[in-house]
Amino acid sequence: MALADRAVADDLHAAYRARTPRSAAMFERATAVLPGGSTRTTTFAPPYPPYLDSGAGIHVRDVDGNDYRDFLGNYTSLILGHAHPDVVRAVEAQARRGSAFGAPSEAEVALAEELVGRIDSVERIRFTNSGTEATMFAIRAARAATGRAVVGVFERAYHGTHDTVVAGSPGVPPTVGDLVVTLPWDDLDGVERAIAGRDADLAAIVIEPIQGAGGVRAASRALLEGLRDICDRIGALLIFDEIIAFRAAPGGAQSLVGVRPDLTTLGKIIGGGYPLAAFGGAAEVMDRFDARRAGALTHGGTFNGNPVAAAAGLATLARLTPDVYADLDRQAVRLRDGVADRAARAEAGVRVAVAASLFQVRLGQETAASAVATGAGRAELFVRLLLAGFYLAPRGLGAIATPATDADVDELAAAIVEAAVAIGPG
Ligand SMILES: Cc1ncc(COP(=O)(O)O)c(C=O)c1O
């Protein structure tokens, strides 16, 4: 970082520190017991993140009493905003009846019925506590169904943190990498080249129909159709990771492109803000988890299908009628266009990429790829937006929640452009 940039960062951090002494103290207290001050790598941003205390609608409050308009919604999971009255009511009612049982409950059956009713390709479903577990079990199901071990995963994909999907990371045995093929984005010929010679070993290709962590970009219909053909030809399963993309439409992103995967993973919004995710798909594959079968796949989990989370998910999905999706998408376009207009007038190098109601702020010449690496400008944008009263992911990811008004969106657009002007061309 150049000296002048350093001074800007120091000034900004000083302004941020002045408003957040309790978060600073909390960070110090936390780092003594939690490496890095929290239990999520993704929630750290320098100098320290604000520690949030409460939320209602799209507003969140930190421990110092600062109010932010939250356009992240716990990494896109709070589609109705914080503490939506319907969700709170459903959670309270279930919590009074009992938080969890060592037995199945009606809430999980009802949520399963709702999701199977919404997603054509999902005939059977199973719940997990996190998206990481969901993709882990979808891959295991594909490996069991095909008797093969190799999995194709796209560059810059994010499918959680289990070994197969973070092959090459410290702590993951190098041999795990032998079972993973990295595939190029939107390049079917490149996919063919990458899997050439390994066709007979490939259990599955996994793809996010809309990449989130990879920089908010939708896969083209041609890519998804091409993958469907490849999987059919070589006898591998096609897995859509819709953990983030499911907010695109009542039937998920797959319903918009008309490509039917064998398995789908879900998370984020389906738990209504509570820890719940799922994997599901063709009965023929999923029925391998049927405990009545000899040699059934094992899938335990003390909190799987938790009734409180399932009740929150059901209450959330009940609000998500087709017109709600249309309105969320309209707000995202309003943000994109609002930033484009203001940026043109201010001659600022910033834009917002949009896929359904997901968005990512890109500075200067950033692309989906380069915007993911958190550079100096990006860290500065995060702090400048905090100081302006807006909360996004440090890497510029955001999502529209239903309580966001046109005015909220317009004010965010203005704050983004103002921050970009202050950051300069970089
Ligand atoms: C596409 C995708 N897959 C998997 C995951 C992992 O989900 P979780 O954080 O619930 O483990 C995420 C989380 O951001 C995601 O966006």
The ligand as an SDF file (V2000), in Angstrom:
LIG
                    3D

 16 16  0  0  0  0  0  0  0  0999 V2000
  -23.1530  -21.9960   -2.7400 C   0  0  0  0  0  0  0  0  0  0  0  0
  -22.8190  -22.3360   -1.3140 C   0  0  0  0  0  0  0  0  0  0  0  0
  -22.6160  -23.6100   -0.9780 N   0  0  0  0  0  0  0  0  0  0  0  0
  -22.3300  -23.9750    0.2860 C   0  0  0  0  0  0  0  0  0  0  0  0
  -22.2220  -23.0310    1.2800 C   0  0  0  0  0  0  0  0  0  0  0  0
  -21.9030  -23.4630    2.6790 C   0  0  0  0  0  0  0  0  0  0  0  0
  -23.0280  -23.2800    3.4920 O   0  0  0  0  0  0  0  0  0  0  0  0
  -22.8550  -23.1340    5.0730 P   0  0  0  0  0  0  0  0  0  0  0  0
  -22.1530  -21.8330    5.3170 O   0  0  0  0  0  0  0  0  0  0  0  0
  -24.2530  -23.1720    5.6110 O   0  0  0  0  0  0  0  0  0  0  0  0
  -22.0450  -24.3140    5.5180 O   0  0  0  0  0  0  0  0  0  0  0  0
  -22.4270  -21.6890    0.9780 C   0  0  0  0  0  0  0  0  0  0  0  0
  -22.2920  -20.6540    2.0240 C   0  0  0  0  0  0  0  0  0  0  0  0
  -22.1090  -19.4780    1.7750 O   0  0  0  0  0  0  0  0  0  0  0  0
  -22.7220  -21.3160   -0.3550 C   0  0  0  0  0  0  0  0  0  0  0  0
  -22.9130  -20.0380   -0.7160 O   0  0  0  0  0  0  0  0  0  0  0  0
  1  2  1  0
  2  3  1  0
  2 15  2  0
  3  4  2  0
  4  5  1  0
  5  6  1  0
  5 12  2  0
  6  7  1  0
  7  8  1  0
  8  9  2  0
  8 10  1  0
  8 11  1  0
 12 13  1  0
 12 15  1  0
 13 14  2  0
 15 16  1  0
M  END
$$$$
